[in-house]
């Protein structure tokens, strides 16, 4: 009796048979597993194109006239436009066959660089497509080192072009430089005029220090600037070079500060207008001057001023230099305010036509006396007062004569 028969004697016949079948199947699985482990091609993966093995498509023969196309093929489609099978990784296990095809894992590159576009048929390599989103290509021999960079058909050429060396280029460069120079010159004239406002500020600071000579020194410098800036403006053709900026408006702003506001402040601080009447007279000076400055008919054809020209800096200078009493100073202020509304032609000392030589001579003498008065201090010496008085009488007399001739119709 063998071992198997001895084992079956103590068991049920049906259970014994099932145990033998299970043992036999287990030994077969173990043997198969050992064979698979010993084989080097157990989990071999082959990467190939699934469409590579397909034979090349035959050239399509045109169908005879009157004969319908072959069934199973769409109208108007050729083998070139037919969809090509996707390439990927084919998974095949020996003994089990083909399991499937994994697609190419290149979607990350497509996200970064975009999908690969197909080149048009017949286009040579190295020639960019004009319909591409970005085109960068060498420009050639005409512009060495340049490039053509564009977006699609709307490309813009950005090239490093060599500077021209012909005479026309240098002529154009000189012309541009000349235009810039004349514009800078015109701007310099405006800046020169604006310096009068700085002089007005320094004069106002001198008023609070009761430094009257220093105050009139700054007002005198502003007067010189105002007297010569017009000549500079005509030489530089400011209105043509810088039409956006009005030199006349700038001149009016500066003149109101130096001719009206600071002198009125000085008369109030020095006590020439008293205590009770000072605010009223100072307001009359400011308001009447605004009327004159805003009057478009305040200048005649002969460059004379129609009405009192609001030269309160000169009025204040005479009141300080001659040391007049308070009542006389208030009287002079009232008379000048009233003359602002009288159409009398007050001559311009530098642009007068009649008696020009005499007027210029007296103006020069007055300038020398005014400088001497500021340098020596108020009140000045006797000869200075005489020259100042003669100059004032001459200008007032010339104005009255012109007004009388205008009334007679001469």
Protein Blocks (a to p, Z undefined) as FASTA:
>chain_A
ZZklmmmmmpcfklmmmmmmmmmmmmmmmmmmmmmmmpmklmgccdddfklmpccddddd
dddehiacdehiaehiafklpccdddddddddehkapfbdcdddfklmmmmnopadddde
hiaghiacfkbmbdcddfbjklghiacddehjlccddddddddfbfklmmmmmmmmmmmm
mmmmmmmmmmmmmmmmmmmmmmmmmmmnopaklmmmmmmmmmmmmmmmmmmmmmnommlm
mmmbcfklmmmmmmmmmmmmmmmmmmmmnopnojmlmmmmmmmmmmmmmmmmmpmklpcf
kopaedjehiaklmmmmmmmnopafklmmmmmmmmmmmmmpccdcddfklcfbhklmmmm
mmmmmmmmmmmmmmnopaddfklmmmmmmmmmmmmmmmmmmmmmmmnoZZ
